[in-house]
Amino acid sequence: MSDLNELFLNELADVYSAEKQLTKALPKMAKAASSDELREAFEEHLSQTEEHISRLERVFEEFGKPAKAKTCKAMQGLIEEGEDVIKEYKGEPACDAALICAAQKVEHYEIASYGTLKTWAEVLEQSEAADLLNETLEEEKETDERLTELAESASNLEAEGGESEDEEDMAAQPRSKRAQTAQTAGSSRKR
């Protein structure tokens, strides 16, 4: 169990670093978002991330250790990818879609990290730590769900070339039905 305890603290230091890095990246992502809803989601998640850092510090306390970060290289890479997305798509219709994609990669990394840490805390019989980690895990899942909803929203369709609902409905129909619908639409436009 001492090996698991050491591994737990090592991963805890990694996710602590990840969250601290994220507090610097989220304001940049919010600034790059064109959708008010996406910007607000990033700003709210920044506030949540600060609370996640506070919870991690409490988990360190539960283990009788001072909070310390071990550079999270995975988060560094994810943030670099997000910065590349901002540079490449800034001002373009696809920017919000690209930002959502980058943010969801971060969320999935965090969900994996917190899920593992929560399980290890339970195995180590650290129920208070497990509860704190689970609280953050649930918030990360909620953030991921919100990002999915934003990705599916009509405002994000701009990245697809601005298809209207009629075009989307037609694309979902079988080929024979699409041809029939197109003919009907074409004849009604001529009138």
C-alpha positions in Angstrom: 0.0 0.0 0.0 2.9 2.4 0.5 3.6 2.2 -3.2 0.0 3.1 -4.0 0.2 6.0 -1.5 3.3 7.3 -3.2 1.7 6.9 -6.6 -1.4 8.7 -5.4 0.6 11.6 -4.2 2.6 11.7 -7.4 -0.6 11.8 -9.5 -2.1 14.4 -7.1 0.8 16.7 -7.7 0.4 16.2 -11.4 -3.3 17.1 -11.5 -2.5 20.0 -9.1 -0.1 21.3 -11.8 -2.7 20.7 -14.5 -5.3 22.8 -12.7 -2.9 25.6 -12.1 -1.9 25.6 -15.7 -5.6 25.7 -16.7 -6.2 28.9 -14.7 -3.8 30.6 -17.1 -5.3 29.1 -20.3 -9.0 29.5 -19.6 -9.0 33.4 -19.8 -7.3 33.1 -23.2 -9.9 30.7 -24.4 -12.7 32.9 -23.1 -11.2 35.9 -25.0 -11.0 33.9 -28.2 -14.6 32.6 -28.1 -17.0 34.5 -30.3 -20.1 33.0 -28.7 -21.2 34.7 -25.5 -22.4 31.3 -24.2 -19.0 29.7 -24.8 -17.2 32.6 -23.3 -19.4 32.4 -20.1 -18.8 28.6 -19.9 -15.0 29.2 -19.9 -15.3 32.0 -17.3 -17.5 29.8 -15.1 -15.0 26.9 -15.5 -12.2 29.2 -14.4 -14.0 29.9 -11.2 -14.6 26.2 -10.8 -11.0 25.4 -11.5 -9.9 27.7 -8.7 -12.2 25.7 -6.3 -10.7 22.5 -7.7 -7.2 23.7 -6.7 -8.5 24.5 -3.2 -10.0 21.0 -2.9 -6.7 19.4 -4.1 -4.9 21.4 -1.3 -7.4 19.9 1.2 -6.7 16.4 -0.2 -2.9 17.0 0.3 -3.8 17.9 3.9 -5.8 14.7 4.4 -2.6 12.8 3.5 -0.5 15.0 5.8 1.5 16.6 3.0 2.0 20.1 1.8 0.4 20.9 -1.6 3.0 20.7 -4.3 2.8 20.6 -8.1 4.7 18.3 -10.4 4.7 19.7 -13.9 1.9 18.0 -15.8 3.3 17.5 -19.3 0.0 16.2 -20.6 -1.8 19.5 -19.7 1.1 21.5 -21.2 0.5 19.7 -24.5 -3.2 20.1 -24.4 -2.8 23.9 -23.6 -0.3 24.3 -26.5 -2.8 22.6 -28.8 -5.5 25.0 -27.6 -3.2 28.0 -28.3 -2.5 26.6 -31.8 -6.3 26.4 -32.4 -6.7 30.0 -31.3 -3.9 31.2 -33.7 -5.2 29.1 -36.6 -8.9 29.8 -36.4 -9.2 33.2 -34.6 -11.9 35.3 -36.2 -13.2 32.4 -38.3 -16.6 30.7 -37.9 -15.0 27.4 -36.9 -13.1 28.9 -34.0 -15.7 28.2 -31.3 -16.0 24.6 -32.6 -12.2 24.2 -32.4 -12.1 25.7 -28.9 -14.8 23.3 -27.7 -12.8 20.4 -29.1 -9.7 21.6 -27.3 -11.6 22.1 -24.0 -13.2 18.7 -24.2 -9.8 17.1 -24.6 -8.8 18.8 -21.3 -12.0 17.7 -19.6 -11.5 14.1 -20.6 -8.0 14.2 -19.3 -9.2 15.6 -16.0 -12.1 13.1 -15.8 -9.6 10.2 -16.2 -7.3 11.7 -13.6 -9.9 12.5 -11.0 -11.7 9.1 -11.5 -8.4 7.3 -10.9 -7.4 9.4 -7.9 -10.9 8.9 -6.3 -10.6 5.1 -6.7 -7.1 5.1 -5.2 -8.2 7.3 -2.3 -11.0 4.7 -1.6 -8.5 1.8 -1.7 -6.3 3.8 0.7 -9.3 4.2 3.0 -9.1 8.0 2.7 -12.9 8.6 2.5 -12.7 12.4 2.9 -10.1 12.7 0.1 -12.3 10.4 -2.0 -15.3 12.6 -1.4 -13.4 15.8 -2.4 -12.1 14.2 -5.5 -15.5 12.8 -6.4 -17.0 16.3 -6.1 -14.5 17.6 -8.6 -15.0 14.6 -10.9 -18.7 15.3 -11.1 -18.1 18.9 -11.9 -15.7 18.0 -14.7 -18.3 15.6 -16.1 -20.9 18.4 -16.0 -18.5 20.8 -17.8 -17.9 18.1 -20.5 -21.7 17.7 -20.9 -22.1 21.5 -21.2 -19.4 21.6 -23.9 -21.1 18.8 -25.8 -24.4 20.8 -25.7 -22.6 23.9 -26.9 -21.0 21.9 -29.7 -24.5 20.6 -30.8 -26.1 24.1 -30.6 -27.2 26.0 -33.6 -24.6 28.7 -33.0 -21.9 26.0 -33.6 -23.4 25.1 -37.0 -21.7 28.1 -38.4 -18.5 26.0 -38.5 -20.3 23.6 -40.8 -20.9 26.2 -43.3 -24.1 27.6 -41.9 -26.5 24.8 -43.0 -30.1 25.8 -42.4 -32.5 23.4 -40.6 -34.1 22.6 -43.9 -30.8 21.5 -45.3 -30.0 19.4 -42.2 -33.5 17.8 -42.4 -32.9 16.9 -46.1 -29.4 15.5 -45.3 -31.0 13.1 -42.8 -33.6 11.8 -45.3 -33.0 8.8 -47.5 -31.7 9.7 -51.0 -35.0 9.0 -52.8 -36.9 11.2 -50.3 -34.2 14.0 -50.6 -34.7 14.1 -54.4 -38.5 14.3 -54.0 -38.1 17.0 -51.3 -35.7 19.0 -53.5 -38.0 18.9 -56.4 -40.9 20.1 -54.3 -38.8 22.9 -52.8 -37.6 23.9 -56.3 -41.1 24.1 -57.8 -42.4 26.1 -54.9 -39.5 28.6 -55.3 -40.4 29.1 -59.0 -43.9 30.3 -58.1 
